[in-house]
Amino acid sequence: MKSTALTKIHESLGAKMVPFAGYNMPVSYEGVNIEHETVRNGVGVFDVSHMGEFLIEGPNALALIQKVSSNDASKLEIGKAQYSCMPNETGGIVDDLIIYKIKDEQYLLVVNASNIDKDWAHISKYNTSINAIMKNISEGYSLLAIQGPKAIEAMQSLTDVDLANIKFYTFEVAPFAGVEHVIISATGYTGSGGFEIYCKNEDAEQVWKRVFEAGAAFGIKPIGLAARDTLRLEMGYCLYGNDINDTTSPLEAGLGWITKFSKDFVNSEALAKQKEEGVKRKLIAFELNERGIPRHDYDIVDENGAKIGIVTSGTMSPSMGKGIGLGYVPVELSKVGSTIHIQIRKNSVPATVVKLPFYKA
């Protein structure tokens, strides 16, 4: 079991620690609902240092990224980030990721913790003919997600960069919390604004300490992975391993907007054909019409109890006080406003297909 540079701090704060993607990670401190509300209304900090980071460099860096990713990375300028996915050869997704253009001929790829080895092998396979310079720097870097509507105000004293000027999906490399060359990125997985801070492991404790000192007047709190999941689900953000995986196509998952057929990429011909012919199933969002909590792998059924799909993510929404979820159903049953049923133990609970996001600030 690996630890992050901040594991001892989490333990000293009384965090409930659980194994996650090979790391000992804080799942909660005070409880999911309190932590969720802190991020929605104030500011909270997640340690997400388990995420993977790859540097792709050199004159062939863009060519490799264009080959393995579905979005068009040629549109990236220095200081901009892009959400993308890596299609596999059989119609599914290897992983979803964020691509940062650090400088000309240098990109940072941020991948999911549980997929680091798989992603590295996949990209390396295509690099044998492209010859970009690849560096796996995952073990040396920490990542803090400082999220919530008070994040800008709470963190401004830690840097000379005007945080309000860092627009969504852009970033600055600048001093932060007394540490040089920190990536301050206006990205996150919560839908409540804020930043993701990338620093070296040896600087992580100092950054954490200074962040909490600066945020004290704003009610800043540490937040665990459980609230991260409820926050992302209220926004309808896909979670790899649940809503997308090696068998789900980006078009089925509603990720057509990051699938650009203006270039050649892994399996692009087959995906272009799928787009032309139309998908047979689709990832939908639903809200329960009665009390209940939908969970991952629960059956989605019709009014007669016949299985029509499966729940990929589900929870009781802390912000809305109702059961919400994502799941795959045949495309003809995916229309917004349609009624479906979720099989929760012996009960078939009616639900309505809705448009994302569930939560609107």
C-alpha positions in Angstrom: 0.0 0.0 0.0 1.5 3.3 -1.1 1.2 6.5 0.9 1.0 10.1 -0.3 3.4 12.8 1.1 0.4 13.9 3.2 -0.8 10.6 4.7 0.6 11.3 8.2 -1.2 14.6 8.2 -4.5 12.9 7.3 -4.1 10.3 10.0 -3.3 13.1 12.6 -6.5 14.8 11.6 -8.5 11.7 12.3 -9.3 10.9 8.7 -10.9 7.5 8.0 -8.3 5.9 5.7 -9.1 3.3 3.1 -7.2 1.5 0.3 -7.9 3.2 -3.0 -6.0 2.5 -6.3 -3.1 1.1 -4.3 -2.8 4.1 -2.0 -3.8 4.6 1.6 -6.3 7.5 1.1 -8.6 9.6 3.3 -12.3 8.7 2.5 -13.8 11.1 5.1 -13.0 13.3 8.1 -16.3 14.7 9.5 -18.7 12.9 7.2 -19.7 13.0 3.6 -22.6 15.5 3.9 -20.7 18.0 5.9 -17.7 17.8 3.6 -19.9 18.0 0.5 -21.6 21.1 1.8 -18.3 22.7 2.7 -17.2 22.5 -1.0 -20.5 23.6 -2.4 -20.7 26.7 -0.1 -17.2 27.5 1.0 -13.8 25.9 0.4 -12.3 22.5 1.0 -9.1 20.6 0.2 -8.7 17.2 -1.3 -5.4 15.2 -1.4 -5.5 13.6 -4.8 -1.8 12.9 -5.1 -2.6 9.3 -6.1 -3.3 10.6 -9.6 -0.7 9.9 -12.3 1.4 12.4 -14.2 3.2 11.8 -17.4 5.4 14.3 -19.2 5.4 14.0 -23.0 8.2 16.1 -24.6 10.2 16.8 -27.7 9.4 17.6 -31.3 7.2 14.5 -31.6 5.2 15.1 -28.4 2.1 16.5 -30.1 2.0 13.7 -32.7 2.0 11.1 -30.0 -0.8 12.9 -28.0 -2.8 13.3 -31.1 -2.6 9.6 -31.9 -3.6 8.3 -28.5 -6.2 10.9 -27.5 -9.6 11.7 -28.9 -9.7 15.4 -28.5 -7.7 17.8 -30.7 -4.6 18.7 -28.7 -3.3 20.9 -31.6 -5.8 23.5 -30.4 -4.0 23.8 -27.0 -1.9 26.9 -26.3 0.7 27.3 -23.5 -1.2 27.7 -20.3 -4.3 25.9 -21.4 -5.7 22.4 -20.4 -8.0 20.0 -22.2 -10.2 17.2 -21.1 -9.8 14.1 -23.4 -9.9 10.3 -23.4 -7.8 7.6 -24.8 -9.8 5.2 -27.0 -8.7 1.6 -27.2 -8.6 -0.6 -30.3 -12.0 -2.3 -29.7 -14.4 0.6 -29.2 -13.9 1.3 -25.5 -11.8 3.8 -23.4 -8.4 3.1 -21.9 -8.8 6.2 -19.6 -10.0 9.8 -19.4 -7.4 12.4 -18.7 -6.4 16.1 -18.7 -3.7 17.4 -21.1 -1.8 20.5 -20.1 0.4 22.4 -22.6 3.3 23.5 -20.3 5.5 24.9 -23.1 6.2 24.3 -26.8 7.0 20.6 -27.1 6.1 19.8 -23.5 2.8 18.4 -22.3 1.6 17.1 -19.0 -0.9 14.2 -19.0 -2.8 13.7 -15.8 -4.4 10.2 -15.6 -6.4 8.1 -13.2 -4.5 6.5 -10.3 -5.8 3.0 -11.0 -4.8 3.2 -14.6 -1.2 4.5 -14.4 0.5 1.3 -15.5 -2.1 0.5 -18.1 -2.0 4.0 -19.6 1.8 4.1 -19.7 1.9 0.7 -21.5 -0.8 1.9 -24.0 0.9 5.2 -24.8 4.3 3.5 -25.0 3.0 1.0 -27.5 2.1 3.8 -29.9 5.3 5.7 -29.2 7.6 3.0 -30.7 7.0 4.5 -34.1 6.6 8.2 -33.0 9.6 8.5 -30.6 8.4 11.3 -28.3 10.2 11.6 -24.9 8.1 10.1 -22.2 8.6 10.5 -18.4 6.4 9.0 -15.7 6.7 11.6 -12.9 3.7 10.2 -10.9 5.8 9.1 -7.9 7.4 12.5 -7.4 4.4 14.9 -7.4 1.6 15.8 -5.1 -1.8 17.2 -6.2 -4.1 19.2 -4.0 -7.6 20.1 -5.2 -8.7 23.3 -3.5 -12.4 23.5 -4.4 -15.4 25.7 -3.7 -16.8 29.2 -4.3 -14.5 30.8 -1.7 -11.3 29.2 -3.1 -10.1 32.4 -5.0 -10.5 34.7 -2.1 -9.1 32.2 0.4 -5.9 31.4 -1.6 -5.1 34.8 -3.1 -2.6 35.7 -0.3 -0.5 32.7 -1.2 0.5 34.0 -4.7 1.2 37.1 -6.7 -0.8 35.7 -9.6 -4.3 37.1 -9.9 -6.3 33.9 -9.3 -9.5 35.5 -10.5 -7.9 35.8 -14.0 -7.1 32.1 -14.3 -10.1 31.0 -16.4 -11.6 27.6 -16.4 -9.3 25.0 -17.9 -6.3 27.4 -17.9 -3.3 27.4 -15.6 -0.2 29.3 -14.4 3.2 28.0 -13.4 4.1 30.4 -10.6 5.2 30.7 -6.9 2.5 29.5 -4.5 2.6 29.1 -0.7 6.3 29.9 -0.7 7.2 27.3 -3.3 8.5 28.0 -6.8 7.2 26.5 -10.0 3.8 25.3 -8.8 1.1 24.6 -11.4 -2.0 26.5 -10.4 -4.8 25.1 -12.5 -8.5 26.2 -12.7 -9.7 22.7 -13.0 -11.5 20.3 -10.6 -14.0 17.5 -10.3 -16.7 19.2 -8.1 -18.5 21.8 -10.2 -18.0 24.4 -7.5 -14.9 26.2 -8.9 -11.4 26.3 -7.4 -8.0 25.1 -8.3 -5.8 22.1 -8.6 -2.2 22.6 -7.3 0.7 20.4 -8.5 3.9 20.5 -6.5 6.8 18.2 -5.7 6.3 15.8 -2.9 9.0 17.5 -0.7 7.0 20.7 -0.9 3.5 19.1 -0.2 3.5 19.5 3.6 4.5 23.2 3.4 1.8 23.9 0.7 -0.9 22.1 2.8 0.1 24.0 6.0 0.1 27.4 4.2 -3.2 26.6 2.4 -4.9 25.9 5.7 -3.4 29.0 7.4 -4.6 31.2 4.5 -8.0 29.5 4.4 -8.7 29.5 8.2 -10.8 32.7 8.1 -12.9 31.2 5.3 -13.7 28.0 7.1 -11.5 25.8 5.0 -11.6 22.0 5.8 -10.0 18.8 4.5 -12.3 16.8 2.3 -12.2 13.0 1.7 -12.8 10.9 -1.4 -16.4 10.0 -0.5 -17.5 13.7 -0.9 -15.4 14.0 -4.0 -17.6 11.2 -5.5 -21.0 12.8 -4.5 -19.8 16.2 -5.8 -18.7 14.9 -9.2 -21.9 12.8 -9.5 -24.2 15.8 -8.9 -22.4 17.4 -12.0 -22.7 14.2 -14.0 -18.9 13.9 -14.4 -17.9 10.4 -15.5 -15.9 8.2 -13.2 -13.5 5.7 -14.9 -14.3 2.2 -13.9 -17.9 3.0 -13.3 -19.4 5.2 -16.1 -16.6 4.6 -18.6 -14.3 1.7 -19.1 -12.7 -0.6 -21.7 -16.1 -1.6 -23.1 -17.8 1.9 -23.3 -17.3 4.1 -26.3 -16.9 7.8 -25.8 -20.0 8.3 -28.0 -22.2 6.1 -25.8 -20.9 7.9 -22.7 -21.9 11.4 -24.0 -18.3 12.3 -24.7 -18.8 13.1 -28.4 -17.7 16.6 -27.6 -14.2 15.5 -26.9 -14.1 13.1 -29.8 -12.7 15.0 -32.8 -12.7 13.3 -36.2 -10.6 16.1 -37.8 -7.5 13.9 -37.1 -6.5 10.3 -37.1 -6.4 8.6 -33.6 -6.6 5.1 -32.2 -9.8 3.4 -33.5 -11.0 6.7 -35.0 -12.4 5.0 -38.1 -14.6 2.6 -36.1 -15.8 5.4 -33.9 -16.6 7.6 -36.9 -18.7 4.8 -38.3 -20.4 4.4 -34.9 -21.2 8.2 -35.0 -22.6 7.9 -38.5 -24.8 4.8 -37.8 -25.8 5.9 -34.3 -25.1 4.2 -30.9 -27.4 1.5 -29.6 -27.1 2.4 -25.9 -26.5 5.7 -24.1 -25.4 6.9 -20.7 -28.3 8.6 -19.1 -28.9 10.6 -15.9 -31.9 9.9 -13.7 -33.5 11.1 -10.5 -35.6 8.8 -8.3 -39.3 9.8 -8.0 -39.6 8.1 -4.6 -37.3 7.5 -1.7 -34.3 5.2 -2.3 -30.6 5.2 -3.0 -29.5 3.8 -6.4 -26.1 2.1 -6.3 -23.5 1.0 -8.8 -24.5 -2.3 -10.6 -28.2 -2.1 -9.7 -30.5 -3.1 -12.6 -32.5 -0.6 -14.5 -35.8 -2.2 -15.5 -39.0 -1.3 -17.3 -42.5 -1.1 -15.8 -42.8 -4.9 -16.2 -39.6 -5.6 -14.4 -37.6 -6.6 -17.5 -33.9 -5.5 -17.3 -33.1 -2.7 -19.8 -29.8 -1.5 -18.4 -27.5 -1.0 -15.4 -26.7 1.8 -12.9 -23.0 2.8 -13.3 -23.0 5.5 -10.5 -25.6 6.3 -7.9 -26.0 8.1 -4.6 -28.3 10.2 -2.3 -27.6 13.7 -3.5 -26.5 15.8 -0.4 -27.5 19.0 -2.2 -30.8 17.9 -3.5 -31.9 15.3 -0.9 -32.9 12.7 -3.5 -31.5 9.6 -5.2 -29.6 10.3 -8.4 -27.6 8.2 -10.8 -26.1 7.5 -14.1 -26.6 4.3 -16.2 -26.7 2.8 -19.7 -30.0 2.1 -21.4 -31.0 1.4 -25.0 -31.0 4.7 -26.9 -34.7 4.5 -27.6 -35.3 4.7 -23.8 -32.9 7.5 -23.2 -35.1 10.5 -23.9 -35.2 13.2 -21.2 -38.5 13.0 -19.4 -38.8 9.2 -19.9 -39.7 7.0 -16.9 -37.5 4.1 -16.0 -37.3 1.9 -12.9 -34.4 1.1 -10.6 -34.4 -2.3 -8.9 -33.4 -1.6 -5.3 -33.5 -4.9 -3.6 -37.1 -6.2 -3.9 -38.5 -2.8 -4.9 -38.8 -1.4 -8.4 -38.5 2.4 -7.8 -39.6 4.7 -10.6 -37.2 7.3 -11.9 -37.2 10.1 -14.5 -34.4 10.6 -17.1 -33.1 14.1 -16.7 -30.7 16.5 -18.3 -27.3 17.1 -16.7 -26.1 18.5 -14.4 -28.3 17.4 -11.5 -27.0 20.2 -9.4 -27.3 23.8 -10.5 -25.7 26.5 -8.3 
